[in-house]
Each structure stands twice: as structure tokens, then as C-alpha cells.
Amino acid sequence: MDNVSIDSLVLKLHDVNAVKFGEYQLKSGMLTPIYIDLRVLVSHPALMNQVSSLIYQRVQDEGLQFDSVCGVPYTALPLATIICSRNELPMLIRRKEAKDYGTKRLVEGSFRQGDTCLIIEDTVTSGSSILETAEVLYKEGLKVTDAIVLMDREQGGVEMLASRGIKLHPIISMFTLLNVLMKAERIDAQTAQSVRKFILDNNTFSPKEENGNEAPATKRTCVELSYGARAKLQNVHPLTSKLLNIMEEKQSNLCVSADVTSSQELLQLAESLGPKICMLKTHVDILKDYTAAFSQELQGLAEKHNFLIFEDRKFADIGNTVKHQYEGGLYRISSWSHIVNAHAVPGPGVLKGLSAVGKPLGRGCLLIAQMSSQGSLATGEYTKAVLQMAEEHPDFVMGFICGSKITKRPEFLHMTPGVQLQAGGDPLGQQYSTPEEVIYNKGSDVIIVGRGVLEASDRLEAAESYRKSGWDAYAKRVAQGGQ
């Protein structure tokens, strides 16, 4: 399923007034500034067919196994009917109320005890409608492991259903919809941001404790997705997906900061530490002997040992200038570095300039939201503005350089520098945190380690210690439900 198909569908849904902005009341009673009314699809058969095709394509892409299909009444019923009719799939119909005559059944259709039923829904907020349908199916002896939804409002439905053993597969997420409409100038940035804020402020999912009571506020966290699961999310940046898969495969969330001044030493680091890391961070402008041949060798080592290259360039100029800095000059960074980073101070122009070069090459960018140096001004409102800029450019921004997690959106990565096995600082204001503190307590995804490895008597042994410490902290976080 490609982004072009999704973008086209979003615009068509807006054309037929299936996406409404204003003040609307949801089934839950919550007032919302955006309403998704997919009932109008029944009057637009071509669009109904497009939606049905995308849903079935997602079913195939995910390789879902099931014996029958059930659409949540009523809006999803025609979608399920088209999908089943076209692809010759058995369908079940769940009644909202039993008939008082005839069979008096709540589930119509042929099935056997133990069959698995795939649920199809049009829109999900809390996930309650899917759960209601699943519970009716459970009473008939059916199993439900997966559900497909056209629109996920990103308000806790995925997490709630996951806590009940149902994996939700969305076609479109709310944040993707907002970005498409804003890029097409259907809505302005202020409208998009007000909806984003509403969504983030109104997560409907509250985990339950073993006694069934609602968890205290300190425990109200989203179900933690593994790196591998996040890599498969529909709206994740392709390079983010690649990095998450590398991390899962190598059991490493370690990025080594190769702050050395010799090309040969940097290549030796890449060769020896490559099997232990998910990413190598460079400062190419401190190399005393840089050549184009060096960058080619580094790319070869990255491919050999399956890690990404991150040039810590910290772009911070107007769009036209950073465009030339990225693609040209002595270093031609875009030709060899998978990832770069940038300050948000210049405004969105810095991303427009970088993405004009990087997007066609499949590159990605990290925004600097916080820094590990004492007295850094990248805090508070500035960090919030960085997050907003990232949300408006998800096709190029992969995540953030930060001291702790700044958003619960799982498609964004959080990478934290200033990590050592012992907390502390240096005379120049650098502050160090441990892998446990960064990954488990603060919810970051990647630890960036420089001197802790470079100044060790045995760099390989040190890298392994950091890899294990970072991975153990991540495994603990996932096992205990996340941050």
C-alpha cells in the first residue's frame, strides 16, 4: 500500500464531506473538533470500492489468517460485504439486537466453534465498538485476533484492543490525514495543530490493574510496542522502519559517536564495532584527512555490518543554504549519510531545504529538541515547537535528539546523547545519564555513546557493555508496559 493511494483517498474523503471540522459529539460523549463520517460512502460507489480494495490489500500485506469476516454494524457492513463478495470470503453478520422470532440469533452465517473471525470497522476512537462485536463473537465460540479499520483517530483504540488480545491494523491514522490535508491546503496549520493537541490530550486508554480497578495516573501509559512492531506501522518513515528492524535483529539500540580526527581510525571503529551497533554517528568536519574514498569505504562497512550512518551536522541556516551544505561542498553529505540532524531555530525552511535533497535519496532527519549540555536553551516551549515541526513533516523527520521522550507517537524515534555507564558530568558542562535511566526511565529509543567507548582500554568490550545495558533496559521497558 503506497502513500500515493492513501493521500488520494484522504482527499476524496474530504471531497465528499466524510471529514468534517467543527464541534461534534462522539459515541463516547466526547466533544471533538474533527468528525469522520464514513456513512456517506454508501452514496459514492467508486469511493466505496477504493476503500474496500485498500482494506483487502492491507489484509494481504499483513498475511492475516482467518476463517470468516464480520463488519461492525452498521457502517462497516457494506465494506465487509464488498470485500467478501469480491474475494469469495465467508462473511458473518452481527446483529445489534436479537430477533424475537425465527432463529433469534445475534450472529448470522455459517461457522464452526473455534473459527477465527476478522473484524472490519470504519473508524476507531476507543475501540469499544470492535470490542463489543468481538464479545458477541466470543459467546458464539469464535476467536478474534485481528481487526482492520479504515481510520484510527489515535486516541487509545490500538492500545485498548491490544490489551484485550486484538491487534488493530489501521489504513489511515489521524495525524496522516491532517498532514495530507494541510499539504493540499485544505486546512491551515492552526486547524491541524488544534486537532493534534486535542488528540494528544484525549487518549481514551487507561490500563487496568489486576483487581480490575483503573490504574493510578502514574501508570496510565500506552502499551509499549516492540521495535519490530513499530517498524511495521503504516505511517512510519521508511528509514525509521529500517533502523527499527536493524535494532530488533541485532538486539542493539547503541549508536557510537565516532568523534575522532583520523579517517583511518574512524574506519577501524566502524569495522570493529559495526556488529555491536545500530548506527554510527560521525562529525566529518573534524576529520583532518577526509577524502571521497573514505565516504565510499564507510558506506561499504555500513552495508557489511548492517548499521546506519548518522552525520551529526546540526544544520541551522535558511533553506537554500542548508540545501547546498547537504548536497554539495567538500563532503557531499547527502551522498553517503543515511541520517542528518538539524536545529529548528530557522523555522520550517531548514527542513524544506534538506528534504528537497534528501527525500529523493531516501534519507531522513532528526530534529534537535533537547541537548545534554548544562544550561541548554532547548527546553519548554522550544521543545514543543520542535515537536510541532516534526508532526508537519513526517515524510522527512524520523524523530528527535533529546534527553527524554517528548511524544507518545510510536513512529517517531528518540535518541539521547551523553550516555555513560556511570552518571556524572565533565568540566565543559556535558551531563551524563546511564542507559537504564535513558531507555527505561526516560523512554528514549537509542543511546548515543562517545567517550564511554572511545576512551575505554578495550573499545569492543566497552561497546558490548553498552549494547547489553541498553538492550536490557529496553527489554525491561517492553515487559513492564512502556513509558
C-alpha positions in Angstrom: 0.0 0.0 0.0 1.7 3.2 -1.1 1.5 6.8 0.2 0.0 8.0 -3.1 -3.0 5.7 -2.7 -3.5 6.9 0.9 -3.1 10.6 0.0 -5.6 10.2 -2.9 -8.1 8.5 -0.6 -7.8 11.2 2.1 -8.5 14.0 -0.4 -11.5 12.1 -1.8 -12.9 11.6 1.6 -12.6 15.3 2.2 -14.3 16.0 -1.1 -17.4 14.0 -0.2 -17.6 15.6 3.3 -16.6 12.5 5.1 -14.1 14.6 7.1 -15.7 17.5 9.0 -14.2 20.2 11.1 -16.2 22.0 13.8 -17.6 20.7 17.1 -19.1 17.2 17.2 -20.1 14.7 19.8 -18.7 11.2 19.6 -20.4 8.0 20.7 -18.4 8.2 23.9 -19.9 11.7 24.7 -16.6 13.4 24.0 -16.7 16.7 22.0 -14.2 16.7 19.1 -13.0 19.3 16.7 -13.0 16.8 13.8 -15.5 14.2 12.8 -15.1 11.3 10.5 -18.5 10.4 8.9 -17.9 7.4 6.7 -21.6 6.7 6.4 -21.6 9.0 3.3 -19.6 6.3 1.4 -22.8 4.4 0.6 -23.7 7.2 -1.8 -20.3 7.1 -3.6 -19.8 3.6 -5.0 -16.5 4.3 -6.7 -15.0 5.5 -3.4 -16.6 2.6 -1.6 -14.8 0.3 -4.0 -11.5 2.1 -3.5 -11.8 1.8 0.3 -12.7 -1.9 0.1 -9.7 -2.6 -2.1 -7.3 -0.8 0.3 -8.7 -2.7 3.2 -8.3 -6.1 1.5 -4.8 -5.1 0.3 -3.9 -4.5 3.9 -5.2 -7.9 4.9 -2.9 -9.4 2.3 0.1 -7.3 3.2 -0.2 -8.4 6.8 -0.7 -12.0 5.9 -3.7 -12.3 8.2 -5.2 -15.8 8.7 -8.9 -16.1 9.4 -12.0 -18.2 8.5 -14.6 -15.5 8.2 -15.2 -11.7 8.2 -17.5 -9.6 10.2 -18.2 -5.9 9.7 -19.1 -3.9 12.8 -22.7 -2.7 12.3 -23.7 -0.6 10.6 -21.2 1.5 8.6 -18.7 -1.3 8.1 -21.3 -3.8 6.9 -21.3 -2.7 3.2 -17.4 -2.6 3.2 -17.3 -6.2 4.6 -19.9 -7.3 2.0 -18.0 -5.9 -0.9 -14.7 -7.4 0.3 -16.2 -10.8 0.9 -18.2 -10.9 -2.4 -15.2 -9.9 -4.5 -12.7 -12.2 -2.9 -15.2 -15.1 -2.1 -14.6 -14.9 1.6 -17.2 -16.3 4.1 -19.0 -13.4 5.9 -20.8 -13.2 9.3 -23.3 -10.6 10.3 -23.6 -9.5 13.9 -27.0 -8.2 14.8 -27.2 -5.3 17.3 -30.3 -6.9 18.8 -31.6 -10.5 18.6 -34.8 -11.1 16.7 -37.7 -12.3 18.8 -38.7 -14.8 16.1 -37.1 -17.3 13.8 -33.6 -18.4 14.9 -33.2 -15.5 17.4 -29.5 -15.4 16.7 -27.1 -12.5 17.2 -24.6 -13.8 14.7 -25.9 -14.8 11.2 -24.0 -17.1 8.9 -22.2 -20.4 8.9 -19.3 -21.1 11.2 -17.7 -23.7 13.5 -16.7 -23.5 17.1 -13.0 -22.3 17.2 -13.1 -20.5 13.9 -11.2 -17.2 13.7 -13.1 -14.1 12.5 -11.6 -11.0 11.2 -13.4 -7.8 12.2 -13.7 -4.8 9.9 -14.5 -1.3 11.2 -14.8 2.1 9.6 -13.5 4.4 12.4 -11.9 3.7 15.8 -11.6 6.1 18.8 -11.6 4.0 22.0 -12.0 0.6 20.2 -15.2 -0.1 22.1 -17.3 -0.9 19.0 -14.8 -3.5 17.9 -14.7 -5.0 21.4 -18.5 -5.2 21.5 -18.6 -7.1 18.3 -15.7 -9.4 19.4 -17.5 -10.2 22.7 -20.6 -11.3 20.7 -18.5 -13.5 18.5 -16.7 -14.9 21.6 -20.0 -16.0 23.0 -20.6 -18.0 19.8 -17.3 -19.9 20.3 -15.4 -17.8 17.7 -11.9 -16.4 18.1 -10.9 -12.8 17.2 -7.2 -11.9 16.9 -7.2 -9.1 14.4 -9.3 -6.1 13.2 -8.9 -3.8 10.2 -10.0 -0.2 10.5 -10.1 2.5 7.8 -9.5 5.4 10.2 -7.7 5.3 13.5 -8.3 8.5 15.5 -5.1 7.7 17.5 -6.9 8.1 20.9 -6.1 4.8 22.5 -8.0 2.3 20.5 -4.9 0.4 19.3 -3.7 0.1 22.9 -7.0 -0.9 24.4 -7.6 -3.6 21.9 -4.0 -4.8 22.2 -4.6 -5.2 26.0 -7.6 -7.5 25.1 -5.6 -9.6 22.7 -6.8 -8.0 19.4 -4.3 -6.4 17.0 -5.7 -3.4 15.2 -4.4 -2.7 11.6 -5.3 0.9 10.6 -5.3 2.1 7.0 -5.2 5.8 7.8 -4.1 7.5 11.0 -5.5 10.8 12.2 -2.1 12.5 12.0 -1.5 11.2 8.5 -4.9 12.6 7.5 -4.1 16.0 8.9 -0.7 16.2 7.2 -2.2 15.3 3.8 -5.0 17.9 4.1 -2.5 20.5 5.2 -0.1 19.8 2.3 -3.0 20.0 -0.1 -4.0 23.4 1.5 -7.4 22.0 2.5 -6.8 23.1 6.1 -4.4 25.6 7.7 -1.6 24.8 10.2 -3.6 26.3 13.1 -6.5 23.9 12.4 -4.2 20.9 12.1 -2.4 21.8 15.3 -5.6 22.3 17.3 -6.8 18.8 16.3 -3.4 17.3 17.1 -3.5 18.9 20.5 -7.0 17.5 21.1 -6.0 14.0 20.1 -2.9 14.0 22.3 -4.8 15.5 25.2 -7.7 13.0 25.0 -6.3 9.5 25.0 -9.1 7.1 26.0 -7.0 4.2 27.1 -6.4 3.6 30.9 -4.8 0.3 31.8 -6.5 -1.8 34.4 -4.7 -3.3 37.5 -5.1 -7.0 38.3 -8.1 -6.3 40.5 -9.9 -4.6 37.6 -9.6 -1.1 39.0 -8.3 1.8 36.9 -4.6 2.2 37.2 -3.3 5.4 39.0 -2.4 8.3 36.9 1.3 7.5 37.2 0.6 4.1 35.4 -1.5 5.5 32.6 0.8 4.6 29.8 0.4 3.3 26.3 1.1 -0.4 25.6 4.8 -0.5 24.7 5.3 -1.6 21.1 8.5 -3.5 20.3 10.9 -2.0 17.8 9.8 -4.7 15.3 6.2 -3.8 15.7 6.8 -0.1 15.4 8.7 -0.8 12.1 5.5 -2.2 10.6 3.3 0.8 11.5 1.5 2.3 8.4 2.8 5.8 8.8 6.4 5.2 9.9 9.2 6.7 7.8 10.8 4.0 5.6 14.3 4.7 7.1 12.9 4.6 10.6 11.4 1.2 9.8 14.8 0.1 8.5 16.6 1.3 11.7 14.0 -0.3 14.0 14.4 -3.6 12.1 18.2 -3.4 12.5 17.8 -2.7 16.2 15.5 -5.7 16.6 17.7 -8.0 14.5 21.0 -7.1 16.2 19.4 -6.6 19.7 21.2 -3.2 19.8 20.0 0.3 20.5 23.6 1.6 20.6 24.8 4.4 18.5 28.6 5.1 18.8 29.7 8.7 18.4 32.9 8.3 16.4 34.4 11.7 17.4 37.9 11.0 16.0 40.0 13.2 13.7 41.5 10.4 11.5 39.7 8.8 8.7 41.6 5.6 9.2 40.7 5.4 12.9 37.0 6.0 12.1 37.0 3.2 9.5 38.7 0.9 12.1 36.0 1.8 14.6 33.3 1.0 12.0 34.9 -2.3 11.2 35.4 -3.5 14.8 32.3 -2.1 16.4 29.9 -2.5 13.5 28.5 -5.8 14.7 27.5 -4.2 18.0 25.8 -1.0 16.9 22.6 0.0 15.1 24.1 3.4 14.0 27.5 5.2 13.7 27.5 8.9 14.4 30.2 11.0 12.6 31.5 14.5 12.7 33.0 14.6 9.2 34.2 18.2 9.5 36.7 17.3 12.3 38.5 14.8 10.1 41.9 16.0 9.1 42.3 13.8 6.1 38.8 13.5 4.6 38.5 12.1 1.0 35.7 10.9 -1.1 37.2 7.4 -1.0 36.7 7.5 2.8 32.9 8.0 2.5 32.7 5.1 0.0 34.6 2.8 2.4 32.3 3.8 5.2 29.2 3.1 3.2 30.6 -0.4 2.4 31.2 -1.1 6.1 27.7 0.1 7.0 26.3 -2.4 4.5 28.6 -5.2 5.6 27.7 -4.8 9.3 24.1 -3.6 8.9 24.2 -0.2 10.6 23.1 3.3 9.5 25.4 6.3 9.2 24.3 9.5 11.1 26.3 12.7 10.3 25.9 15.0 13.2 25.9 18.2 11.1 23.3 20.1 13.1 22.1 22.2 10.1 20.9 25.6 11.3 20.6 28.0 8.4 18.0 29.1 5.8 16.6 26.6 3.4 18.7 27.5 0.3 21.9 27.5 2.3 21.4 24.1 4.0 20.4 22.6 0.7 23.8 23.4 -0.7 25.6 22.4 2.5 23.8 19.0 2.4 24.3 18.0 -1.3 27.5 19.9 -2.2 30.7 21.3 -0.8 33.7 19.2 0.1 31.7 16.5 2.0 28.6 15.9 -0.2 26.9 14.6 3.0 23.7 13.5 1.3 25.5 11.0 -0.9 26.7 8.8 1.9 24.9 9.6 5.2 21.6 8.0 5.9 20.6 10.4 8.6 21.4 14.0 9.5 20.1 16.4 12.1 19.0 20.0 12.3 18.1 22.8 14.7 14.5 24.1 14.4 15.6 27.7 15.1 15.5 28.7 11.3 11.9 27.5 11.1 10.4 25.0 8.6 12.6 26.3 5.8 15.5 24.3 7.1 13.5 21.1 6.6 12.3 22.1 3.2 15.8 22.8 2.0 17.1 19.5 3.4 14.2 17.4 2.2 14.5 18.7 -1.3 17.8 16.9 -1.4 17.3 14.0 1.0 13.8 12.7 0.2 14.6 11.6 -3.3 17.6 9.7 -1.9 15.5 8.0 0.9 17.3 10.0 3.6 15.9 11.1 7.0 16.4 13.9 9.5 16.4 14.2 13.3 15.3 17.5 14.9 17.3 18.6 18.0 14.6 19.0 20.7 16.9 18.9 23.7 20.6 18.8 24.4 22.7 17.1 27.0 24.8 20.2 27.8 24.3 22.1 31.0 22.3 25.4 30.5 20.9 24.4 27.1 18.1 26.7 25.9 16.4 23.8 24.1 13.6 23.3 26.6 10.0 24.1 27.3 8.2 25.9 24.5 11.1 25.5 22.1 10.8 21.7 22.5 7.0 21.9 21.9 7.7 23.9 18.7 10.2 21.2 17.5 7.6 18.5 18.0 5.0 20.5 16.0 7.5 21.0 13.2 8.2 17.2 13.1 4.5 16.4 13.0 4.1 18.7 10.0 7.0 17.0 8.1 6.6 13.2 8.8 7.8 12.3 5.3 11.4 13.5 6.2 11.6 13.8 10.0 12.4 10.5 11.7 12.4 11.7 15.3 14.4 13.7 17.8 17.7 14.2 19.6 16.5 14.7 23.1 17.1 13.9 26.8 13.8 12.0 27.2 10.7 11.0 25.3 8.7 14.1 24.1 5.8 12.4 22.3 4.0 9.1 22.6 3.6 8.7 18.8 5.5 5.5 18.1 6.5 6.4 14.6 9.0 9.0 16.0 12.4 7.9 17.3 14.0 9.4 20.4 17.8 9.4 20.5 19.7 10.5 23.6 23.4 11.6 23.7 25.5 12.0 26.8 25.3 8.4 28.0 27.8 6.6 30.2 27.6 3.6 32.5 28.1 5.9 35.4 26.1 9.2 35.7 28.0 12.4 36.1 29.5 15.2 34.0 32.6 16.9 32.6 34.3 20.3 33.2 32.8 21.7 30.0 29.1 21.2 31.0 28.3 17.8 29.5 25.9 15.8 31.6 25.9 12.0 31.5 23.0 9.6 32.2 23.1 5.8 32.3 21.5 3.5 29.7 18.9 2.4 32.3 17.9 6.0 33.0 17.7 6.9 29.4 15.9 3.9 27.9 13.8 2.6 30.8 13.0 5.7 32.9 13.0 8.4 30.2 11.6 6.3 27.3 14.2 7.0 24.7 14.9 4.5 21.9 18.7 4.9 21.1 21.6 5.6 23.4 24.4 7.7 21.8 27.8 6.9 23.4 31.1 8.7 22.6 33.8 8.8 25.3 32.4 5.9 27.2 33.6 3.7 24.3 36.4 5.8 22.7 38.3 6.3 25.9 38.0 2.6 27.0 41.1 0.5 27.0 39.1 -2.2 25.1 36.6 -0.4 22.8 35.0 -3.6 21.6 34.4 -4.8 25.2 33.0 -1.4 26.1 30.7 -1.3 23.1 29.3 -4.7 24.1 28.7 -3.5 27.7 26.7 -0.5 26.4 24.9 -2.6 23.9 23.8 -5.1 26.6 22.9 -2.4 29.1 20.8 -0.5 26.6 19.1 -3.6 25.3 18.3 -4.9 28.8 16.7 -1.6 29.7 14.6 -1.7 26.6 13.5 -5.4 27.2 12.5 -4.4 30.8 10.5 -1.4 29.5 8.6 -3.6 27.0 8.0 -6.3 29.5 6.5 -3.8 32.0 4.3 -2.0 29.6 6.4 1.0 28.5 6.8 4.6 29.4 
